[in-house]
């Protein structure tokens, strides 16, 4: 660092901090949020840490300091081996066979019930969009009955949540629509008032497929809110930490319910990134449709214009992922995702 100016020494110091934090994030998926709640929050910062290390690498390359350039370069190379992809440069869509199944998942945010988006006729527009995709199975989160939302699917299963404080049924929950017969349904929760997952068993040809529609604990972060200030920041960190811990309980409960002989698909709103404990332990031995056939950032949620991937489709080894599509339609705070799978 002898040849560095005082300004570049400060830059290198900041660069070192970001590089160390990115390395530490490699271990986050192995640390239980229940036991390491505060540390697990680092998983939310991984996309920003990757981008910042790219910025530092470009900076040192431009100013001509090769040794300093190597710090972020080496850390970013390690990311390839230790972290899921932040960005996919190629799309590996395959030929879709006749015996395939397409699954669309979409958090519809109560059809804009409280006018979060300044757009008219949101329920109708969402139903028209879903119909245009011609998906075989549609999974909706934050679903409400609405007279302007109509899908022409012969089979469906809706589930609404009990509100523990009001002690009554809240008309907001989850829904699954299918072109194929539904032969069994059910819900899974940590307790009697918490139903964060529903499942439907559908029959296609001679195959019975159990499809889990998930909506894990929300982080409770509003992109339009100001979280500056010690008290606000402290409350935000506590809320996110508690949400991570609740997600761990939910995922453990789901994993205990996966023991059956059916082919299985898990899709919906994970409310967490691919760099988290939640992602690693929900995905397990399943295949992530974006990792195999997606493209770009795979954005399913925008936080202050930063693209986040928090909605997923996981399939077990009995399926081959043929296609993955991220839609940019802005009718909710989430963006829809569709995966198409073939039967091995």
Secondary structure, DSSP 4 states (H G I P E B T S, - for coil): -TTS-HHHHHHHHHHHHHHHHHHHHTTGGGS-TTTSHHHHGGGGGHHHHHHHHHHHHHHHHHHT-HHHHHHHHHHHHHHHHHS--S-BSS----PPPSSEEEEEEEE-HHHHTT-SS--S-HHHHHHHHHHHHT-SEEEEEEE---TT-----SEEEEEEEEETTTTEEEEEEEEEEESS-EEEEEEE-SSTT---EEEEEEEETTEEEEEEEEEPPP----TTS---SHHHHHHHHHHHHHHHHHHHHHHHHHHTT--SSSEEEEEEE--S-TTSHHHHHHHTTSEEHHHHH--BT--SEEETTEEE--EEEEE-TTEEEEEEEE----SSSB--EEEEEEE-
